[in-house]
Amino acid sequence: MSERQEFVPVRTDRPEPAVLCVADVLALPVVQRGAPAVLVGGVALDAGVRWVHVSDSADVARLLDGGELLLTTGAAWPTEPGALRRLVAQLTRVGVSGIVVELGERMPRVPDAVVAACAASGLALVALAAEVKFVAVTEAVHRALIDAQTAALRERQRLHDLFTELSLRGAPADVIVSEVARALDVPVVLENPSGEVIAAEALRLPLPAVLRPGTPEGGDRVPVQARGVRWGWLVAGDGPPHPAGRATVLELGATALAFGCLADGEGAWSLLAHRRLLDDLLGARFAREEDIASRLRRLGLDPAESGSRGLVIRAEGPAEPPVERARAAGFAAVGARRGADIVLLLGPGSLTDAVVQRVADGAPAVVGPEAAGVLGLLASTRAALALAARAPGGEAPTVRRVDDRPLERLVSALHDDRRLQAHSEQMLAPLLRHDRERRGDLLDVLAALVAHPGNRSAAAAASHLSRSVFYQRLALIGELIGADLDDGETLAALHLALLARRRDAPATR
């Protein structure tokens, strides 16, 4: 759900870093010629430098606006420790980036009071053992600032072009989120106003760690909004500064996402998140169960709870997954369309036939067995898909359950066992070869037989064949596979082989 209201501009609370910091200035060759010694460093060297100011005055603080790196010989500084501490305090209050003192006859060493005061206030302090031309330092810093600003402008333009192109091409939200993460080199998450994760790019971090609710400590977030509508938040973890500014990168990505919402509608995000998750789950493309579990939890479904299951609805046409109907019935739900099916992952709850019919809006539905964990939920959904693919002949029940089909459950549980596939291929190979070479229907006849094992008249009707022709087909099947179709064990083995072969039917439609 989007939020519709009036908004004031929202930016990150953390100011963008300057294009140069104290450490960058110290690395300049003209400064290195002065043999700089860092007396107070650490994080203080990360302070942004907006400009350099040259002054020996003890009253220089009133001339500064903040962000300046002070170059001085200290010639006019007081000598009394208390006055020196007050001087450092004034410079700290106006927000200077740091102090660079050129040592000489007037000040052969930086006074202890200045070192202690800078350390206490976190103000960078550097001593130059050799004489340098302050004008040369100023010129070098000016060139570096111009170069950095030019690079920042080029990077902003590059990113602007990139996200504009993504918007014009109709790139999905997850592609835009990935581009933002790569630009910032930090994990990025897209959330809707309810806190559900629409897309995430974890880069090198474990996905569960990135998907913990709440903004990562020290991270940034910007709203995705336009025309008084807020669709969600773009959240970035803490990381290195960016030439174009972290907030600028996030805002460019958020703008591209907002254009996508205007074009596709506010429901497109949820459809994307649910579809990609189901594709990854059913396609077995996820590397770890924890990744899928984390994504499910951020969509409101905890797979660790016992009683979760898959539900498959046979709904032709463009109908959207009835996730809201399932939630209205009291279930946590994730859903997406897959071919001719709508697949729902449901949390625990009483899933009676009446509830299933209400969620499915009267369409035929198949209920998977209860399960726990990602693999259990996967097995439940696969079993429901396999049973849904086997449309029964005649009047089909509106609600079918895998629990009522024990052999189907067995095939679903053993789906990844190559021995089951070998059994299917070995038993059915003669029939498959016959049907392929002669465009025959032996496999369909066999399927009708195992569906009506005690009623061959019904099996013949399901095959749309006369009884005499049906019996001829059965005799040919028995001859080709060298088995007696009246034998119960043989019939069970053939049924198992058919189920194993059809097990992949939903993925191939």
C-alpha positions as CSV (number, residue, x, y, z in Angstrom):
1,M,0.0,0.0,0.0
2,S,1.2,3.5,-0.8
3,E,0.9,6.5,1.4
4,R,-1.1,9.5,-0.1
5,Q,-0.4,12.7,1.7
6,E,1.5,16.0,1.4
7,F,5.2,15.7,1.9
8,V,8.0,18.1,2.7
9,P,11.3,17.4,1.0
10,V,13.2,14.6,2.8
11,R,16.9,14.2,2.7
12,T,19.3,12.1,4.7
13,D,20.2,13.4,8.1
14,R,23.9,12.9,7.5
15,P,25.5,15.7,5.5
16,E,27.4,14.7,2.4
17,P,31.2,14.7,2.9
18,A,33.3,17.3,1.3
19,V,35.2,16.3,-1.9
20,L,38.5,16.5,0.0
21,C,39.4,15.6,3.5
22,V,42.4,16.5,5.7
23,A,44.1,13.2,4.8
24,D,43.8,14.1,1.1
25,V,45.5,17.5,1.7
26,L,48.3,15.9,3.6
27,A,49.0,13.5,0.7
28,L,49.6,16.4,-1.7
29,P,53.3,16.6,-2.8
30,V,53.6,20.3,-1.8
31,V,52.5,19.3,1.8
32,Q,54.7,16.2,1.8
33,R,57.7,18.4,1.2
34,G,57.1,19.9,4.6
35,A,57.6,16.5,6.3
36,P,54.2,16.5,8.0
37,A,53.9,14.8,11.4
38,V,50.3,14.0,12.5
39,L,49.9,14.9,16.2
40,V,46.2,14.3,16.4
41,G,44.8,12.0,13.7
42,G,42.6,9.0,13.4
43,V,39.0,9.8,12.4
44,A,39.9,13.5,12.6
45,L,41.8,13.2,9.3
46,D,38.5,12.3,7.6
47,A,37.1,15.9,8.3
48,G,36.1,17.6,5.0
49,V,38.1,20.5,3.7
50,R,36.2,23.2,2.0
51,W,39.2,25.6,1.7
52,V,42.5,26.5,3.3
53,H,43.0,29.7,5.3
54,V,46.4,31.1,6.2
55,S,46.7,33.2,9.4
56,D,48.9,33.5,12.5
57,S,46.3,35.6,14.4
58,A,45.0,34.3,17.7
59,D,41.6,35.9,16.8
60,V,41.3,34.1,13.4
61,A,38.1,32.1,14.4
62,R,35.9,35.1,13.8
63,L,37.0,35.2,10.2
64,L,36.1,31.6,9.4
65,D,32.8,29.9,8.4
66,G,33.7,26.2,8.9
67,G,35.3,23.6,6.8
68,E,38.6,25.5,6.4
69,L,42.0,23.9,7.1
70,L,44.0,26.5,9.0
71,L,47.7,26.9,7.9
72,T,49.7,28.8,10.5
73,T,53.2,29.4,12.0
74,G,51.6,30.3,15.4
75,A,53.7,33.5,15.4
76,A,50.9,35.6,17.1
77,W,49.5,32.9,19.3
78,P,49.5,33.3,23.0
79,T,51.9,31.3,25.2
80,E,49.8,30.8,28.3
81,P,48.2,27.3,28.2
82,G,44.7,28.5,29.2
83,A,44.7,31.0,26.3
84,L,45.9,28.3,23.9
85,R,43.1,26.0,25.0
86,R,40.5,28.8,24.4
87,L,42.0,29.3,20.9
88,V,41.5,25.7,20.0
89,A,38.0,25.7,21.5
90,Q,37.1,28.8,19.3
91,L,38.4,27.0,16.2
92,T,36.5,23.9,17.0
93,R,33.2,25.8,17.5
94,V,33.4,27.5,14.1
95,G,34.0,24.0,12.5
96,V,37.5,24.2,11.1
97,S,38.7,20.9,9.5
98,G,42.1,21.0,11.3
99,I,45.3,22.9,12.1
100,V,48.6,22.6,10.2
101,V,51.4,24.3,12.1
102,E,54.7,25.1,10.4
103,L,57.4,24.8,13.1
104,G,60.2,27.4,13.3
105,E,62.0,29.7,15.6
106,R,58.8,31.2,17.0
107,M,57.3,27.8,17.7
108,P,59.9,25.0,17.6
109,R,57.3,22.5,18.8
110,V,53.6,22.5,19.1
111,P,52.6,23.4,22.7
112,D,51.3,20.5,24.8
113,A,48.2,22.5,25.6
114,V,47.3,22.7,21.9
115,V,47.9,19.0,21.4
116,A,45.8,18.1,24.4
117,A,43.0,20.5,23.4
118,C,42.9,19.2,19.8
119,A,42.9,15.6,21.0
120,A,40.0,16.3,23.4
121,S,37.9,18.0,20.7
122,G,38.8,15.6,17.9
123,L,40.4,18.3,15.8
124,A,43.1,17.2,13.4
125,L,46.6,18.6,14.3
126,V,49.6,18.4,12.0
127,A,53.1,19.8,12.4
128,L,55.4,20.6,9.4
129,A,59.0,20.2,10.2
130,A,60.2,21.9,7.0
131,E,59.2,25.2,5.5
132,V,56.7,25.2,2.7
133,K,55.1,28.0,0.7
134,F,51.6,28.4,2.0
135,V,50.5,30.0,-1.3
136,A,51.7,26.8,-3.1
137,V,49.6,24.7,-0.6
138,T,46.6,27.0,-1.3
139,E,47.0,26.7,-5.1
140,A,47.4,22.9,-4.9
141,V,44.3,22.5,-2.7
142,H,42.3,24.8,-5.1
143,R,43.3,22.6,-8.0
144,A,42.4,19.4,-6.1
145,L,39.0,20.9,-5.2
146,I,38.3,21.9,-8.7
147,D,39.4,18.4,-10.0
148,A,37.3,16.7,-7.4
149,Q,34.2,18.8,-8.1
150,T,34.6,18.2,-11.8
151,A,34.8,14.5,-11.2
152,A,31.8,14.7,-9.0
153,L,29.8,16.5,-11.7
154,R,30.9,13.9,-14.3
155,E,29.8,11.1,-12.0
156,R,26.4,12.8,-11.2
157,Q,25.8,13.2,-15.0
158,R,26.8,9.6,-15.6
159,L,24.4,8.3,-12.9
160,H,21.7,10.7,-14.1
161,D,22.0,9.3,-17.6
162,L,22.0,5.7,-16.3
163,F,18.9,6.0,-14.2
164,T,17.1,8.0,-16.8
165,E,17.8,5.3,-19.3
166,L,16.6,2.6,-16.9
167,S,13.4,4.6,-16.4
168,L,12.8,5.0,-20.1
169,R,13.4,1.3,-20.7
170,G,10.9,0.4,-17.9
171,A,13.6,-1.4,-15.9
172,P,12.1,-3.4,-13.0
173,A,12.6,-2.2,-9.4
174,D,15.2,-4.9,-8.6
175,V,17.4,-3.8,-11.5
176,I,17.4,-0.2,-10.3
177,V,18.1,-1.3,-6.7
178,S,21.1,-3.3,-7.9
179,E,22.5,-0.4,-9.8
180,V,22.2,1.9,-6.8
181,A,24.0,-0.7,-4.6
182,R,26.8,-1.1,-7.2
183,A,27.2,2.7,-7.4
184,L,27.5,3.1,-3.6
185,D,29.3,-0.3,-3.1
186,V,27.0,-1.0,-0.2
187,P,23.9,-3.2,0.3
188,V,20.6,-1.5,-0.7
189,V,17.1,-2.4,0.2
190,L,13.8,-1.2,-1.3
191,E,10.9,-1.3,1.2
192,N,7.2,-0.4,0.9
193,P,5.5,1.7,3.6
194,S,4.6,-1.5,5.5
195,G,8.2,-2.5,5.8
196,E,7.9,-5.4,3.2
197,V,11.1,-5.8,1.2
198,I,10.4,-5.3,-2.5
199,A,13.9,-5.8,-3.7
200,A,17.4,-6.1,-2.2
201,E,21.0,-6.2,-3.4
202,A,23.3,-7.6,-0.6
203,L,26.5,-7.5,-2.7
204,R,29.1,-9.4,-0.6
205,L,27.1,-9.6,2.7
206,P,24.7,-12.4,3.7
207,L,21.2,-11.5,2.7
208,P,19.6,-12.3,6.1
209,A,21.9,-9.7,7.7
210,V,20.9,-7.1,5.2
211,L,17.2,-7.8,5.5
212,R,17.0,-7.3,9.3
213,P,14.2,-4.7,9.8
214,G,15.2,-1.1,10.2
215,T,17.8,1.1,8.6
216,P,21.3,-0.2,9.0
217,E,23.3,1.6,11.6
218,G,24.9,4.7,10.1
219,G,23.0,4.1,6.8
220,D,20.9,6.4,4.8
221,R,17.3,6.3,3.5
222,V,15.4,8.4,1.1
223,P,11.7,8.2,0.2
224,V,10.4,7.0,-3.2
225,Q,7.6,9.4,-3.9
226,A,6.0,11.7,-6.5
227,R,2.8,13.7,-6.8
228,G,2.0,13.5,-3.1
229,V,2.3,9.7,-3.1
230,R,5.0,7.8,-1.2
231,W,5.5,4.2,-2.3
232,G,8.3,3.3,0.0
233,W,11.9,3.9,1.0
234,L,15.3,3.2,-0.6
235,V,17.7,2.2,2.2
236,A,21.5,2.0,1.9
237,G,23.9,0.6,4.5
238,D,26.8,2.6,5.8
239,G,29.8,2.8,3.4
240,P,32.5,4.9,1.8
241,P,31.7,8.4,0.5
242,H,30.8,8.7,-3.2
243,P,32.1,11.4,-5.6
244,A,28.5,12.4,-6.5
245,G,27.3,12.2,-2.9
246,R,25.6,9.3,-1.3
247,A,22.3,11.1,-1.0
248,T,22.5,12.2,-4.6
249,V,22.9,8.6,-5.8
250,L,20.0,7.4,-3.6
251,E,17.8,10.2,-4.8
252,L,18.5,9.4,-8.4
253,G,17.6,5.8,-7.8
254,A,14.5,6.8,-5.9
255,T,13.4,9.1,-8.8
256,A,13.8,6.3,-11.3
257,L,11.7,4.0,-9.0
258,A,9.0,6.7,-8.6
259,F,8.7,7.0,-12.4
260,G,8.3,3.2,-12.6
261,C,5.5,3.4,-10.0
262,L,3.7,6.2,-12.0
263,A,3.9,4.1,-15.1
264,D,3.1,0.6,-13.7
265,G,0.8,1.4,-10.8
266,E,1.3,1.0,-7.1
267,G,0.6,-2.8,-7.2
268,A,3.6,-3.6,-9.5
269,W,6.1,-3.7,-6.7
270,S,4.3,-6.4,-4.7
271,L,3.8,-8.5,-7.8
272,L,7.5,-8.2,-8.6
273,A,8.6,-9.1,-5.1
274,H,6.3,-12.1,-4.9
275,R,7.0,-13.3,-8.4
276,R,10.8,-13.2,-8.0
277,L,10.7,-14.9,-4.7
278,L,8.6,-17.8,-6.0
279,D,10.7,-18.0,-9.1
280,D,13.8,-18.4,-7.0
281,L,12.1,-20.9,-4.6
282,L,10.5,-23.1,-7.2
283,G,13.4,-22.8,-9.6
284,A,15.8,-23.9,-6.9
285,R,18.1,-21.0,-7.8
286,F,18.7,-19.8,-4.2
287,A,22.1,-20.6,-2.7
288,R,20.9,-20.9,0.9
289,E,17.7,-21.6,2.7
290,E,18.3,-18.6,5.0
291,D,18.1,-16.2,2.0
292,I,14.6,-17.3,1.0
293,A,13.5,-17.5,4.6
294,S,14.6,-13.9,5.2
295,R,12.8,-12.7,2.1
296,L,9.7,-14.6,3.1
297,R,9.8,-13.0,6.6
298,R,10.1,-9.5,5.2
299,L,6.9,-10.3,3.1
300,G,5.1,-11.3,6.3
301,L,5.4,-15.1,6.1
302,D,7.7,-17.0,8.6
303,P,8.5,-20.4,7.1
304,A,9.8,-21.7,10.4
305,E,6.2,-21.9,11.7
306,S,4.8,-25.4,11.4
307,G,1.6,-25.6,9.3
308,S,2.7,-23.5,6.3
309,R,1.8,-24.9,2.8
310,G,1.5,-24.3,-0.9
311,L,-1.8,-23.7,-2.6
312,V,-2.2,-23.9,-6.4
313,I,-5.2,-22.3,-8.1
314,R,-6.0,-23.1,-11.7
315,A,-7.0,-19.7,-13.1
316,E,-6.8,-19.0,-16.8
317,G,-6.4,-15.4,-17.9
318,P,-4.8,-12.3,-16.4
319,A,-6.2,-12.8,-12.8
320,E,-3.8,-11.5,-10.2
321,P,-2.8,-13.6,-7.2
322,P,-5.5,-13.3,-4.4
323,V,-2.9,-12.4,-1.8
324,E,-5.2,-9.9,-0.2
325,R,-8.1,-12.4,0.0
326,A,-5.8,-14.9,1.7
327,R,-4.7,-12.3,4.2
328,A,-8.3,-11.3,4.8
329,A,-8.9,-15.0,5.7
330,G,-6.2,-14.8,8.3
331,F,-3.2,-16.2,6.5
332,A,0.2,-14.8,5.9
333,A,0.5,-15.1,2.1
334,V,2.9,-14.7,-0.8
335,G,1.6,-15.3,-4.3
336,A,2.4,-15.1,-8.0
337,R,1.2,-16.5,-11.3
338,R,3.2,-19.3,-12.9
339,G,1.9,-20.3,-16.3
340,A,-1.7,-21.4,-16.0
341,D,-1.5,-21.5,-12.2
342,I,-1.6,-19.1,-9.4
343,V,0.8,-20.2,-6.7
344,L,0.2,-19.1,-3.1
345,L,2.5,-19.8,-0.1
346,L,0.4,-19.7,3.0
347,G,1.2,-19.4,6.7
348,P,-0.4,-21.6,9.3
349,G,-4.2,-21.6,9.7
350,S,-7.4,-23.6,9.2
351,L,-7.6,-24.1,5.5
352,T,-11.0,-25.7,5.1
353,D,-12.6,-26.3,1.7
354,A,-14.9,-23.3,2.2
355,V,-11.9,-21.1,3.0
356,V,-10.0,-22.4,-0.1
357,Q,-13.0,-21.7,-2.3
358,R,-13.3,-18.2,-0.9
359,V,-9.6,-17.5,-1.5
360,A,-9.7,-19.1,-5.0
361,D,-12.9,-17.3,-5.8
362,G,-14.5,-20.6,-6.8
363,A,-11.7,-21.7,-9.2
364,P,-10.3,-25.2,-9.0
365,A,-7.5,-25.4,-6.3
366,V,-5.0,-27.9,-5.0
367,V,-3.9,-27.8,-1.3
368,G,-0.3,-29.0,-0.5
369,P,0.5,-30.8,2.7
370,E,1.4,-28.9,5.9
371,A,5.1,-28.2,6.2
372,A,7.7,-26.3,8.1
373,G,10.9,-24.6,6.9
374,V,11.8,-23.5,3.4
375,L,12.4,-27.0,2.0
376,G,9.2,-28.2,3.5
377,L,7.3,-25.3,2.0
378,L,9.0,-26.0,-1.3
379,A,8.0,-29.7,-1.2
380,S,4.4,-28.8,-0.3
381,T,4.2,-26.4,-3.2
382,R,5.8,-28.8,-5.7
383,A,3.4,-31.5,-4.7
384,A,0.4,-29.2,-5.2
385,L,1.7,-28.1,-8.6
386,A,2.2,-31.7,-9.7
387,L,-1.3,-32.7,-8.6
388,A,-2.8,-29.6,-10.3
389,A,-1.1,-30.6,-13.5
390,R,-2.9,-33.9,-13.5
391,A,-6.4,-32.7,-14.3
392,P,-8.9,-35.5,-13.5
393,G,-11.4,-36.6,-16.1
394,G,-15.1,-36.0,-15.7
395,E,-16.4,-33.8,-13.0
396,A,-13.4,-32.5,-11.1
397,P,-13.7,-31.5,-7.4
398,T,-13.2,-27.8,-6.8
399,V,-10.7,-28.5,-4.0
400,R,-8.2,-31.3,-4.1
401,R,-5.6,-32.1,-1.4
402,V,-2.2,-33.7,-1.8
403,D,-2.8,-35.4,1.6
404,D,-5.6,-37.4,-0.1
405,R,-3.0,-38.6,-2.7
406,P,-0.3,-40.5,-0.7
407,L,1.5,-41.7,-3.8
408,E,1.7,-38.1,-5.1
409,R,3.2,-37.1,-1.7
410,L,5.8,-39.9,-2.1
411,V,6.8,-38.8,-5.6
412,S,7.1,-35.2,-4.4
413,A,9.3,-36.1,-1.5
414,L,11.6,-38.2,-3.7
415,H,11.6,-35.8,-6.6
416,D,15.4,-35.2,-6.4
417,D,16.2,-38.9,-6.1
418,R,17.7,-40.0,-9.5
419,R,16.6,-43.6,-8.8
420,L,13.0,-42.5,-9.1
421,Q,13.7,-40.9,-12.4
422,A,15.6,-44.0,-13.6
423,H,12.6,-46.1,-12.6
424,S,10.2,-43.9,-14.6
425,E,12.5,-43.9,-17.7
426,Q,13.0,-47.7,-17.6
427,M,9.3,-48.6,-17.3
428,L,7.9,-46.1,-19.7
429,A,10.7,-46.1,-22.4
430,P,8.9,-48.6,-24.7
431,L,5.7,-46.6,-24.6
432,L,7.3,-43.3,-25.1
433,R,9.2,-44.7,-28.1
434,H,6.0,-46.2,-29.6
435,D,4.1,-42.9,-29.2
436,R,6.9,-40.8,-30.6
437,E,7.4,-43.0,-33.7
438,R,3.7,-43.7,-34.4
439,R,2.0,-40.7,-32.9
440,G,0.3,-43.0,-30.5
441,D,-1.7,-42.5,-27.3
442,L,-0.4,-45.4,-25.2
443,L,0.8,-43.1,-22.4
444,D,-2.6,-41.4,-22.2
445,V,-4.3,-44.8,-22.1
446,L,-2.0,-46.0,-19.3
447,A,-2.7,-42.8,-17.4
448,A,-6.5,-43.4,-17.7
449,L,-6.0,-47.0,-16.4
450,V,-4.1,-46.0,-13.3
451,A,-6.6,-43.2,-12.6
452,H,-9.5,-45.8,-12.7
453,P,-7.8,-49.0,-11.6
454,G,-11.0,-50.8,-10.7
455,N,-13.2,-49.6,-13.5
456,R,-11.9,-50.1,-17.0
457,S,-15.2,-48.9,-18.5
458,A,-14.5,-45.5,-16.8
459,A,-10.9,-45.6,-17.9
460,A,-12.0,-46.2,-21.5
461,A,-14.5,-43.3,-21.3
462,A,-11.7,-41.1,-19.9
463,S,-9.5,-42.0,-22.9
464,H,-12.4,-41.2,-25.3
465,L,-12.0,-44.7,-26.8
466,S,-14.5,-47.6,-27.3
467,R,-14.0,-50.5,-24.9
468,S,-12.8,-52.8,-27.6
469,V,-10.2,-50.3,-28.8
470,F,-9.2,-49.5,-25.2
471,Y,-8.6,-53.2,-24.5
472,Q,-6.5,-53.5,-27.7
473,R,-4.3,-50.6,-26.4
474,L,-3.9,-52.3,-23.0
475,A,-2.8,-55.5,-24.7
476,L,-0.2,-53.6,-26.7
477,I,1.0,-51.8,-23.5
478,G,1.4,-55.2,-21.7
479,E,3.3,-56.6,-24.7
480,L,5.7,-53.6,-25.0
481,I,6.6,-53.5,-21.4
482,G,6.5,-57.2,-20.8
483,A,4.2,-57.0,-17.8
484,D,0.7,-58.1,-16.7
485,L,-1.5,-55.0,-16.2
486,D,-3.8,-57.1,-14.0
487,D,-1.0,-57.3,-11.4
488,G,-1.5,-54.8,-8.6
489,E,2.3,-54.3,-8.0
490,T,2.9,-53.7,-11.7
491,L,0.1,-51.2,-11.9
492,A,1.4,-49.4,-8.8
493,A,4.9,-49.3,-10.3
494,L,3.5,-47.8,-13.5
495,H,1.5,-45.3,-11.6
496,L,4.6,-44.2,-9.8
497,A,6.5,-44.0,-13.1
498,L,3.8,-41.7,-14.6
499,L,3.7,-39.5,-11.5
500,A,7.5,-39.1,-11.6
501,R,7.4,-38.2,-15.3
502,R,4.6,-35.7,-14.8
503,R,6.2,-34.2,-11.8
504,D,8.0,-31.6,-13.9
505,A,5.0,-30.7,-16.0
506,P,4.3,-27.3,-14.3
507,A,7.8,-26.1,-15.1
508,T,7.5,-27.0,-18.8
509,R,4.2,-25.5,-19.6
